[in-house]
Amino acid sequence: MKHEEKVLRENIRHMIRHVKQKKLNEEDDLRNVIRKFVDHEINLMEASVPDVQPTPNKSTGINLLEELLKKIIPVLEVDYKSLTTDNSQRESFRSHIINAVVNTLTPAKVNTAAGDGDDSALHEEIEIDLGADDGKFIDIRTDAEKSSEEDQEEDDPRDSFGAGVEGDETGRNVAYQCFKKIESSIIDSYELLSNEEDQELFYDYLIANLKLYFDKFEEELSSAVSEPTNQAYDMAKDSAETGAGEADAEELGLQEYINSL
């Protein structure tokens, strides 16, 4: 009996050693598989990492415009998409923004062009002939009256902002507020340029991109997303509608029978 017990214990020890060794081998195999997988993923990540410093465009004007668009497009998008009551509001917003950009950059273009010419041609001597009696006028209005008259004479800045552009007033007002947020960025970017070709590219591509982005915003607002469905739902819905129709017919027939009594 002792011999059999000894043999049994040896067999158990052998089995335990075998299981442990097998477990160690499996763990090593698993580590190798994981290591290969990790190496593979790292290689894929390194290959797909985008270039954080893309090659700049050949035009300085386009490079500066790209940086400008990153600043102003998100601002324009939020305000444009807030106008959801009527399409005319967004059309007015679009027209007023583009018109404001043109009006803002046109003087800058003229000033830059004039700066390249003869300075003597830009200055004219202006003589003002004051009337002999102008200095004798005595204003007898009170301060309150002066202030009241000045307030009445002040124009709404939104009217001058939208001068020459037809459109919904809400769209105009939102465009006015929005343009105040981006106006300085547009001017600052343009005034960095002194090369005439850069200026032309900046101006033309700015207007074109504004129109294209407004088109994109409108498409995103207009696109209707249909609710996903499946065959089971459609069959259940048809069955429910059919059942309701049969119930209505039965109820109607019962009512006619009662009325005939």
ZIMOHU-V473861 format. One record per backbone hydrogen bond with DSSP energy under -1.0 kcal/mol. CO is the residue of the C=O (numbers start at 1). NH is the residue of the N-H. E is the energy in kcal/mol with one decimal. If there is no record, write none. Layout:
CO NH E
CO NH E
//
This chain:
1 5 -2.2
2 6 -2.2
3 7 -2.5
4 8 -2.5
5 9 -2.3
6 10 -2.2
7 11 -2.4
8 12 -2.4
9 13 -2.7
10 14 -2.5
11 15 -2.5
12 16 -2.7
13 17 -2.7
14 18 -2.4
15 19 -2.8
16 20 -2.6
17 21 -2.6
18 22 -2.6
19 23 -2.5
20 24 -2.5
21 25 -2.5
22 26 -2.4
23 27 -2.4
24 28 -2.4
25 29 -2.5
26 30 -2.7
27 31 -2.6
28 32 -2.3
29 33 -2.4
30 34 -2.8
31 35 -2.9
32 36 -2.4
33 37 -2.4
34 38 -2.9
35 39 -2.6
36 40 -2.3
37 41 -2.4
38 42 -2.6
39 43 -2.1
40 44 -2.0
41 45 -2.6
42 46 -2.5
43 47 -1.7
44 48 -1.6
59 63 -1.9
60 64 -2.5
61 65 -2.0
62 66 -2.4
63 67 -1.6
64 68 -2.1
65 69 -2.8
66 70 -1.5
68 71 -1.1
68 72 -2.3
69 73 -2.2
72 76 -2.5
73 77 -2.7
74 78 -1.9
75 79 -1.8
76 80 -2.7
77 81 -2.6
80 83 -1.4
82 84 -1.3
86 89 -1.0
87 91 -2.2
88 92 -2.2
89 93 -2.3
90 94 -2.6
91 95 -2.4
92 96 -2.6
93 97 -2.3
94 98 -2.3
95 99 -2.3
96 100 -2.2
97 101 -2.2
98 102 -2.3
99 103 -2.6
100 104 -2.0
101 105 -2.4
102 106 -2.1
105 109 -2.5
106 110 -2.4
107 111 -2.7
108 112 -2.1
109 113 -2.4
110 114 -2.6
111 115 -1.8
114 117 -1.4
118 121 -1.2
119 122 -1.3
133 136 -1.6
134 137 -1.0
142 146 -2.4
143 147 -2.6
144 148 -2.4
145 149 -2.4
146 150 -2.3
147 151 -2.2
148 152 -1.9
149 153 -1.7
150 154 -1.2
156 159 -1.6
156 160 -1.2
157 161 -2.0
158 162 -1.8
162 165 -2.1
168 172 -2.0
169 173 -3.0
170 174 -2.4
171 175 -2.1
172 176 -2.4
173 177 -2.1
174 178 -2.5
175 179 -2.9
176 180 -1.5
178 181 -1.1
179 183 -2.2
182 186 -2.0
183 187 -2.4
184 188 -2.8
185 189 -2.1
186 190 -2.2
187 191 -2.7
190 193 -1.8
195 199 -2.2
196 200 -2.3
197 201 -2.4
198 202 -2.7
199 203 -2.5
200 204 -2.8
201 205 -2.6
202 206 -1.8
203 207 -2.0
204 208 -2.2
205 209 -2.5
206 210 -2.3
207 211 -2.0
208 212 -2.2
209 213 -2.7
210 214 -2.2
211 215 -2.1
212 216 -2.1
213 217 -2.7
214 218 -2.2
215 219 -2.2
216 220 -2.1
217 221 -1.8
218 222 -2.5
219 223 -2.0
230 234 -2.1
231 235 -2.6
232 236 -2.3
233 237 -2.6
234 238 -2.5
235 239 -2.4
236 240 -2.3
237 241 -2.3
238 242 -2.5
239 243 -2.7
240 244 -2.1
241 245 -1.8
242 246 -2.4
243 247 -2.2
244 248 -2.1
245 249 -2.0
246 250 -2.5
247 251 -2.4
248 252 -2.4
249 253 -2.6
250 254 -2.3
251 255 -2.1
252 256 -2.3
253 257 -2.0
254 258 -2.3
255 259 -2.3
256 260 -1.4
//
